[in-house]
Amino acid sequence: MRFKKQESGEGEPSIQVNIMETADGGSNNLFYWGSTFFEPQKTPSNPTPAGRNGSQGSTIRAPEKKLTLFALRLAILEKAASGLGTLAFIWATVVLLGGFASMLEKRDFWSVTIILLIEGTRIFSRSHELEWQHEATWTLSEAGWNSFEAIKSSSRFIFRRIKAIFQLPSITKTDGDRCRRITGSNQTVTEFQNQVVQQMRRRTWYTPNVPLIPHAGWIFLLKNVSRILTWLQLLSATACVTLSLMRLIKQDYGEVGQDNETKNGKAALDIFYGLALAEALMFLLEKAYWNWKISYGKLLEDVSLECELGLSGIISIKRFFYDAYSKCINGSIFDGLKIELVTYSQELLDSDFPDEQIIGARILQKLVKSNQFASETLRKIGTSTWVIERLVDMLNWKNPTEEEIRRCAAEIVSKLAGKKQNALRVSGIPGAMESISSLLHTGRISNAKSHDVHRNSIIPDQADYDFSVFNLYGLLILKKLAHDHENCGKIGNARGLLPNIIDLTSTGQSLLRNDRAPESQIKAVKRSLQVVKMLVSTTGNTGKMLRQAISEIVFTVSNIRDILQYGESHLVLQKLAIEILQSLAMDENAREKIGSTGGIVKLLLLIFFRPGFTEDENELSNQAGEALAMLALESKKNCERILKVQQVLDCLVSMLNDPVLRINAFRILRNLCAYSATECSDRLKGVTAAMPTVLRAIMLEKDKLLEVSIGLTTQICKFMSSTKFAEELEQAGIKETDLIQKLIEILNKYNYPEIKVPRIRRFVTELAIWMMKADRKYVQLFKNFEMDQLLVNVAETTSELECFHVFSGSVGLSKHSRTLSSVVDTALELITGD
């Protein structure tokens, strides 16, 4: 079997087991687990990144471009209408009232005057309407959203409001009435609005409900001013069209144009009425176009759907559209075309106003989750340092009123950390690790560690705060950051971060054996274990520091013990826990702490010996075996603890024939024989019963199993004489010359150090030394097979690879007490007799 690392849907590393048959097709090697500690692992080279497609920018869909184009067209109509209105105003004041005022009929004088007044009113209301509309965008029925629909809906409740004209406005009541009118799909929108309202009410007024004039009732609430202004515009435009058409149709201008002094008066009036009519019609055309696209074309809903912003996205899209339209109106008509949704939301995120912050955060959250827009959005966020700083700062916002913004920021950062370059930028922000650490706060008072309860008291003021969501996001961010070696060092150096991570690994019987346990708690334990595993498996000096720091936290090993003891129904958690123990055991001090923690050794043995009926159970047993082999490595006390377990030696010997567990059984027995104290020798004598099995493995097996077989044979030989050794060879049906020839074949095959079996040449040489020391006849046999020449080749090709017991990546740990060169020299001396 081989392990193959894969990425799961969540970006987490998983293990795929591929069953491979050996060349001889033997069933003994049907299950062949790899190792990450007893052989070095080359650092995989990063694949060449795909070149950036030069045309990518032009092919990326940007649904908001429909809105900016719509805003441009509206702005053209609006500015054209305003231009005609200005021209009509100038014409009337300069030409008509300035030149023909005394000659005008009474009806024309007042018609011109009324048109000027109502147009002045319309222009005034129009110039301020966008400002009022922008501030009133939080209500679903504001006039600026859909002018004609607003009039229609307003007329239905205007009479119900007349009674309240002189009553004090009630913000709560107004919001309640509005919320009750929203049903169906708008329920999500309402919830989002309520969140924003709550954000805005803390220390400031909720703008749409500001009473502009005291005791003036609902009319002068800010959100209703938009309706009033729209009504004024539509009524004035309608009145202008009516008056202009009436005068142009009747053409009864009296004495104007009847003499030389007023011969141009009729034409002047026609031009004025024509300009006024054109301006009013242009405005109504704009309103009709607006209403058609918004109300019947569902433009905003479609854009929100295409942007994948969800039901509440209509609020954000509405705000975006008003800002784009305002830019087109207040500046160049092309200014609105320069706005795009990501940059717009980033600017809102940096606002000082909660309503804008929550809109910006919500837009970015939706975009980074979208399959279509995530890549481009993350690229733009990643290249904006100030945006990353802002998001990281939001992770520290612990006020319950800012929970929504903080959650969005945490999700965005978690997505951002999934890209290597962005992860480095996130970790490079000063105080970033401390901000991430704040997400791991549980809101509980930590009590002394008990059997089942570690955190059981909730802080009263934060009882309704959803800490579990932030815990999961914080762990996810750390897990993604920990893929980089440098970030692991930063995580370890962040004050209080490691204890917070370890705190989340706390479980107990009440959680692990509870079928109704919250999924979020199990998931938090899993992610915290994954983060710890990544940290303790870090290579180099950083890894050494992290293993020491994590092992010194008093709850680390005891939390893992709880998982091993009660987590039989959570194999994934147990596997992660055992892998953490394996990595920690690479540190000598940590190895002793693990062994001295009551029950750890016994639990690992139980898991190792437990019958496996599934592939996952077999894999878990092998992980436990490897952890035991690591704990026994160069540790007399741990060897003694293992040997104290009843019948452990017999069980290990029987495991040598198990096709699944035999490799780690070989390793455990070898380490027990090699590193146990002298007083344990009597207990180990029973290991000689395994000699026939081990010798047959040398003759039949290959690669790793062959390596561990030779290593165990050398150690077992220490407990027997040469006569006993010869008897064991005979019992196994192996001739002495066949064994020596097999050793020669191994040295011929591995004439250079091999990564998969880094210790095989050392073990062969050590076995040859024992045989020659035990009986001089073996010296001549080795000479006959020209062993001395092979040993010279070994001496000339030794490397650092062959000098270590275990490896962390490509870094060797636990160096052998003797160098391979020294071992080879001893063997050559015995053969040559020097």
N, C-alpha and C positions, 0 to 999 in steps of 0.2 A: 504493500500500500504506500501511496505517496500523498503528501499534503499538497494541496494547491490553493493558494490564497486567491480569493475573489472578493469583489465589492458587492455588498448587498444594496438593495434599493435605497437604503438610508445612508449609503456611503461608508458602512461599517465593514471591517474585514471579516470574512467568514472562511471556513475550512471546507474544502471539497476533498473527499477521499477517493482516490482512484486505485482500484485493486489491480495489481500487475502480477502475472505469473512469471516465475523464473525461467531461465533458459531450459532447465532440465524438466520443467513441468511438474516439479515435486510439490506436493500439497503442503509440506512443512513451511514453505515460504509464501503461502497464499496471502497471508496478511503480513504486510511489510511496512510498518510505520517509520516515517522519517524522524529526524531529530533536529532540534534547533539549537541544542546546547553542547552536544558531544561531537559536533563537527562544525567547522566554520561555514558561514553563509556569506557569499559574495553580495555586495551591495548592488542591487539591480540598477542598471543604467537607465536614466530617464529616456523614454522614447523621444525621437525628434518631434518637436511640436509641429502640428500641421500649420502650414503657412497661412497667413491671414488672407482671406480672399479679398482682392481689391475691390470687387464689386459688391461685397457684402453689405456695405452701408446703403447701397441703392436698392437692395432687395429686401431689407428688413421692413416688415410691415409696421406702419405707424398709423393706427386708426385715428389718432387725434388730429391728423392732417385734414380730415374731413371737417373738423370743427374750425380749425384756423382758416380754411378756405371759405367756409360759410361765414365766419366773422368778417373776412375781407369783403365778400360780396355785400353783406349788410352795411359795412362801413362805406362802401361806394355809394349805395343808395342813400344812406344817412347824410353823407357829406354833399351829395348832389342836391338832396332836399334842402339842406341847410344853406347851400350856395344860392339856390333859387329863392329861398326865403329872404336871405340877406339882400339879394338884388331887388326883390319886390319891395322890401322895406326902404331901401335907398331910393328906388324909383318913386315910391309914394311920397316920401318926405321931401325929396329934392324937386321932383318934376310936378307931381299932382298938388300936394299941399303947399309946396313952395311957389309953384307957378300958376296954378289954376284954382287955388283954394276958394277964392271969392267968386269964381265962375261956376263952381260945382253946384249941382242940385243938392237939395237937402238930403235926399235918399242916398246919393252917391257919396256925399261927404261922410255921412254916418256909416255907410257900408265900408268905405275905405278905413275909417277910424276903427270900426269894430274888427275888421279883418286884421288891422295892425295890432290891435290890443290882444285879440285871441292868438295871433301868431306869435306875438311877444311872449304871451303866457306859455304857449306850446314850446317855443325855443328855450325859455327859462326852465320849464319843467323837464324838457328833454336833456338839457345840459347837466341837470342834477339827477336825472332818473337813474343812470348807471350806478352812481354812488350809493343811492338808496337801495337799488336792486342788489348790489353786491353785498351790502350789509344784511339783506333780508333773505339771503339764499338758503337759510336753514329751515324755512317753512315750505311745505309742499305746495301751498296755494297762493304764494306771493304773485302779485300782478306782473312783475317783470319776467316771470318764467314763461307765461303764456298769456298774452294780453287779452285775447278774446275769451279764452277759457276763464281767465280771472274775472272778467266782467260778468260772465254767465254764472260762475259760482258765487261771486260776491252778491249778486242780486237775490240769491236764495236765502241769504242769512242777514242781509242788511237790516231788514225790519226787526229781526230778533235782537239786533244790536242797538237799535235806537234807544231802547229803555236804559241801556248802560252808558249813554253818552256822558252823563254827569257823575258816573260812579268811578271810584278809584280802580285803576287797572290791576288785575291780579295775575301775576306772572304764572303762578302755578295753575290757576284755573284756565288761563289761555292755553297753556301747553297741554293741559288735560283734555280740553275740548278738541284741540288739534289731533292729539294722539288717538282719541276715540273715533275720529273720522277716517283714520287710515286702517285699512284692512288688507287681507290677502298678502300679496307679495311685498306690499309696502311696509309690512311689519318689521322686516329687517332694517329697512331705511329708518323707521321710527326709532328702533333700538339704537342705531348708530347716532341719530340726531340727539337722543337723550344723553348718550355718552358725551357728546360734544357740549351739550347744554350744561351738564354737570361740571365739565372742565372749565367752562366760561363763567360759572356763577361763583367761583371761589372767593375772589377778591374784587371782581369787576362785574359790571352789568352784562347780562345776556342781551347783546345789541338789538336783535329784532323786537324785544319787548321793552325797550327803553321808553318811558312816558315823557314825551317832549314837553308837554304842557301839563301842569298839575290839575287834577280834577277835570280833565277833558275827555275821559273815557277812552274807548278803543280807537277812536278816529286818529288820535295823535300818537298812537304807538308806532314806533319806527317801522315795523314790518308792514303797517297799513299805509304809511306815507307813499310807498311804492305804488300801491293800488291807486291812490288818489292822483298821483302824478300821471299815471297811465290813462286814467279816466280823462284828466284834463287834456292830454294830448289827443286822444281819440275824438273827444267832443269838439275840441277846437278845430281839428282837421276836418271833421264832418261839417261843422258850421262854415268853415272857410270854403269848402267845396260847394255847399248849398248857396251861399251868398254870391260867390264868383259865377256860378252857373246861371243863377237868376239874373244877374246884371248883364252877363254876356248874351243871354238869350233875348232879354227884353230890349236891350240897346236904347232905352229911353233916358238918354243923358241930358235932356232939356236943351238949353241954349248953347251948351258946350259944342264947339265945332261949327256954329252957324255963321260966324263972322271971321274976319282975318285974325283978330286977336286970339281967338280960341280955336282956330282951325285944326290945331294938333291935339286939342283936348280929348276928342273922342278916341283917337289912336292911343293916346297916353293911358286912358282908362282901360281900353281893351288890352294893352300890354300889361298893365298892373293886374287886372283880373285874370289874365292868362297866366302870368307868373305865379299868382297866388293859387290858382287852380292846379297848375303843374306841381308846385311845391307840396300842396296838400295831398295830391294824388300820389306823388312820389313817396311821401311818408306812409300813406295807407298801403301802397304797394310793398314797402319794406315790412310793415306790420303783417301783411298777408303772407309774404314770403317767410317771415319768421314763424308765424303760426303754422303754415303748411309743413315746414321742415321739422319743427319741434313737436307739434301736436299730432299731426297725421303721418308725417314721415318717420317719427320716433328716432330722430337723428341721435339725440343724446343717449337714449337707451341702447341703440345699436352700437355706438362707440364704446359705451361702458361694457357691453357684452363682448365686443371684439377685444377690448383691452383686458378682459377677464378680471374685472374689478369686483364682481359680485353684485348683489342687490344694492348694497349700501354705496356702491361706486357711483351711482347717479348723482349723489351729493358732490362728490369730488369732481366729476366731469362737469357738472353745472358751474362750479366755482372756476374751473379751468377755462370754460367757455367765456364767462363774464370777464375774466382778466384778459383773455386774448382779444375780445371785442373792445374792451376799454382801451387797450393799447392801439388798436386800429383807429379808434375814434379820437383819442387824445393826441396821438402823434401821427406818424406816417401810416397810411393804410396797410403798409407792408410790415409794420412792426409786429403785428400779431402772428405773422407767418414764422417768426423766429422762435416761437415758444414751442417746446416739446415737453411731454408729460414727465419724463425723468428729471430733467433740470428744474422744471416747475415744482415738483414735489420736494426736491432737495432744498430749494429756496424756502418753501413753506416749513420744512423741517428746522431750518435755522431761525424761524420766527420766534418772537417773544410771546406770542399769543397762543394759548392752548388749542383754540379751534383750528388754527392753521397748522400747528404741529401735528395734531392728530390726523388731519387730512393728508399731509405730506407723508407721515409714517404709514398710514393705511395704503396709500397708492404704491409706495415702494415695497411694502410687504406683499401686496398682490402681484406686482410685476416680477419680483425675484422668485416667486413660486410658479410663475407661468412658464410652460415649456417653450413658448414662442419668444418671450421677451426677457427671460432670466439672464441669458448670456450677455446681451447688450447692456442690460440694466446694471449687472454686477461689474461690467467693465467700466461703465461711467462712474459708478460709486467708487470703485477701486482706484481710479485715477484722481479722485477728489479727496485730498487728505483732510480737508476741513469737514467734509461730510462724514468720513470715518470717525474723526474725533467727536463729532456731534453724536453719532450713534453710540459710540463707546461711553460717552458721558451720560447718555440716557439710561444706560444699564444701571447706573447708580441711583436712579430716581425711585426711592422706596415709598413715596407717598401713595397711599391707596387710591387717591384721586387720579394718579398718573399711571395706573396699572396698564391701561390699554396702550398708551404710547410706549411704555417700557417693554411690553410684550412684543409689539411690532418691531421695536429696535433690536430686541434679542433675536427674533427670527431672522431679521435682515443680516445681522452680524454672523449668525450661524451659517447662513447661505454664503456670505462673503468669505468666511474662513475655509470654505471648501476648495477654493482656488489657492494654489501655493503662494503666488505673488501677493494676493490679497491677504492671505494669512500672515505673511511677514509684515505687511503694512499695519494690520490690526495689532499684532503683538508689539510693533514698534511705537505705538502711541503711548506716551508717558502715562502710567497709571492704568493701562489696559487690563493687566492681570488682576489688579485690585478690583476693577469694575466688574470683571467676569466673576471674581470670587463673591461679589455681593449677590449674584444670582443664585448662589448655592446656599444662601441663608434659608433655614427651614421654618423660621417663625416659632420655634419651640425652644423651651428651656432645657438645656442638656443636663440631665441628672447623672448620678454615678452609674456606671455600667452594671446592669443586672442581667439576669439570665435571658429574659425576653424583652425587656424594655430599656431603651437607651434615651429616647426622646419622647416624653409623654405629656409635657405641659405646654399648651398653646398660649402665646401672649394674647391677653384679652383684646387689646386694641386692634389686633391684626387677624382676628378670627376668620373674617370673610375674605382675606387676601389669598389668592391662589398661588401659594409658594411652589407647589409641585411642578407647575408649568415652567416656572423660571428655573427650577433645579434642573429640569430636563434640557432646557435650552443652554444653560450654563455648561452642563456636562458635554452636550453636543459640540459646543464651541471649543471646549478644551480638547475633546477627542480629535477634532479636525486640526487644531493648532499643533497637537502633539505629533502629527506626522512629520514635522520638521524637527531635526535634532536641536537646533538653536532654541526653538520655542520650548522644548522640554526643560532646558536649563532655566528659562525665564519663569516657567510654571513652578519649578522647584524653589526658585529664589523669592517668589512673591510671598509676602508675609501673610501667614494664616491660610493660604490656599490649600496646601496639602492636607492639613487637618480637616478642612471643610469637605474635601473629596472623600477622605477616609470615613468621615462621619456619615456620609450617604451610603456607605457599604454596610451599615448596621442593619441587621435583619432580626433574627430570632425565630423561635418556634411558632409564635403567634402569627407571624407573617408568612413564613415559608410553607407551613402546613395548613394554611387557611385557603380553602378553595375560593372564597369570596374576597380575597385580598385585592385591594385596588390595583389595577393594571399599571397605573402611573408609578406606584411604589416599587413594584417589581422591575419596571423599566428603568427607574432611577438607580436601583441597585446594579442592574446590568451595565448601564452606561458608566457608572462610577468605577465598577470593576474593569471595564474596558480601558478607561483612562489610566487607572493605576497600572494595568498590565503594560500599556504603551510606555509609561514612564519608567517602570522598573526594568524593561527590556531595552532601554536606551544604551547605546554603546559608549565606549570611551570614559573619560573622567566624569562627564556629565552623568552617565548611567551609574557610575560608582557612587557619586554624590547623592543621586536620587534614591538608590537602594538603601543607602545608609540612613537618609532622612526619613524615608517611609517606614523602614523597619524600627526606627526609634519612636514612632508614634505608638503609644501603648495599646490602641484599639485595633491596629492593623491585623495582627495575626489572630486575635480573639474573634474579630468579625468574620474572618475567613473560616475559622473553626466552626462558627455557627452555621455557615453556609454548607460546609461539608457534613455537619451533623444532622441538619434538618432539611437540607435541600435536595433530597432524593428525587423529588418530582420536578426539580429545576436543574436539569443536566447542564444547560448552558451556563448557569451561574456557577455550578461546581467546577466546570471545566475552566472558566476564567479564574476562579479562586486558586485552583491547582497551578495554573500557568503563572500566576503571581508568585506563588510559593517557589516554583522552579527558578524564576528570575531572582527572587530575593536570596535564594540559597547560594547564588554565585558569590555573595559576600560572606566572608567567614564569620563575622559577628552575627549577621542576620541568620546564618545557618544554625548557630547555637540558640538564638532566641526562638526560632521556630521549633526546634527540637525540644526546648525546655517548656514550651507552652503545652499544658496538659491536654492529652487527647489527640494532638495533631498526627503523630506517628501512627497511632492505632487506627485513626480514621482513614488515613491514606492506605494502610494495609488492607482494611476492610473493603475499600473501593477497588483496590488492585485485585483482590481475590474474589470479588463479587462476580458471579456468573454474568456474562454479557450475552443478551439475546438480540441486540440490535447493533448496528454499526456505531451509533452514537455512544452506546454503553461500552463497547469495546475500546473506542477511542478514549473515553474518559478513564477507563482502567489503565490504559497505556500511559496517559498523562500522569496518573497517580504513581505508576511504577517509575517513571522518569524522575518525578519529584523525590521519591524515596532514594533513588540512586544518587541524586544531587545532595540530599541531606547526609547520606552516608559517606560522601566523598571527603576524605581527609578529616573526619570527625569521629574520634573515639567515643565520645559521649553519645552521639546519635546512633552509632553502630550498636552500642550497648543497649540503647532504648529499643532498637528494632529487635535485637536478639532476646529481649525480655518477654516479648509477646509469645504466648504459648504456641508451640508447634510451628513457629514461623519458618524455621529452616526446612522442615519437611514440606511445607506448602510451597516454598520457593523452589525446592528441588523438583517437585512435581510439575511446577509451571514451566520447567525447561522443555517439556514436550507439548506445551500449549502453542498452537500455531499463531495465536494472536499476541500473547504476552511474553513469549520466550525471550525476546531481545532484552527487554528491561529486567526480566528475571535474571538473566546472565549478568547484567550490569550490577544489580543489587548484590548478588552473591559475590561477585568479584570485589566490590568495594568493602563488603563485610569482611572478606578474608584478608584484604590488603590493609585495612585501617583499624581493625578492632584491636583493643588493648590485649596485652599478653594474657591477662586473667580470663579472657573470653575464649581462649584456644580450645578448651574442653568442649564448649558448646558448638564450636565450628567443626569438630571432627566428623560430624555426621554429613558434612558436605562432600566427603569422598564417595558417598553413594551415587553422586551425580557424575562421576568420572566416565563411565562408559557412554553415557548420553553426550557428554561434552566432546569426547574423542570422536564419536561418530559424526558430530556436527562439524568438526574440523575437516573430516574427510569428504563431507557431502555438501556443505553449505558454501555460500559466496558472500562477498561484500561485508555488510555490517554484521550479519550473524556470524560470519567466519571470524571477523575481528574480535567480537566479544567472546566467542568460544575459545580462541587461543588465549585471550587475556584471563579468562576464568581458569583454564587448564593450568596456567603458570602458578596461579594462587593456590589451587587445590593441591598441586604437587608439594607445596610446603608442608602438608600434613601427612605425607606418606614417604616411604623409602623407595629406593630404586626397584627393589623386589616387588613391592606392592604395585608400583607403576607398571611393571612388566605384566603382572597378573591382570591389571585393569585393561591393558592393551589386548591381552589374549581374550579376556571376557568380551571385549567389544569387537573381536574378530579382526583386529588390525595388527599387521606385522610392523616390527620396529622400522624396517627399511621403508615401508610404505609411508609411515608417519614422517620420517626424515625427508623422503622424496617430496611429500606434500609441502613441507616447510620450504624446501628448495624452490618448488614451483611458485610458491607465494612470493618469495623474494625476487624471482625472475619476472613475475607478472608486475609487481609493484616496484620497478626499478627506480621510480621517482615517487616523491610524496604524493599521496592521493587525498583530495579533500573529503571524499565520502568515507574514507577509512584512515584517518590521520595517524592512528596509533598501531596499525597492523604490523609494520616493520619492527617497531619497538617490542611488541608482544612476541613476535616470532623469535627475535634475538634473545629476549629474556627466557623463553622456554628452552631454547638451545643451550643457554648458559646453565640452567638448572639440570638439564639432562647430562651435560658433560661433567658437571660437578658431582652429580649423583652416581654416575658410572663412567669410567674412563673408556669403555668400549664405544661410547657414542662419539668420542673425539675422533676415532678412526673412521667411523661411519660418515661423519660430517666431512672429513678430509676426502674420503672417496668421492663424495658428491661435489667437491670443490666449493664448500661453504665459505672458505676464507676469501675467495675472489668476490663472492656476492657481498660479503660483509665489508670489503674494501669499497665496493660500489655504494653501499649504504652510507658509509662514512663520508664519501665524497659528495653525496647528494642530500645530506640532511638539511633540514630547514627549520625555521621557528614553528612551522605548522605542526611538527611532531614533538614539540616540547610542552604542550599544554593538555590538561585533562578536559577542559570545557572551553567554549567559545561564546562570546557575546557579539554576534555578527561576525565580523572578520577580526575581532580583537580577542586574543588568547587570555584565559584566566586560569588560575590554579596551576602554576607551572610544576612540572615533574621535579622531584627532588634530584634526579640525575639526568644529565643531558643524554641524548641519544648517542652522541659521539663517545661518551664515557662508557655506555653500555656496550657499544660495538667494540671498543678497545678491549674490554674485559673478555668478550667472546673470542676475539682474535688471539689474545694471549693464551686462552685455554686450548685453542686449536693448534697454534704453532708451538706451544710449550715454552714460550718466552717468559 
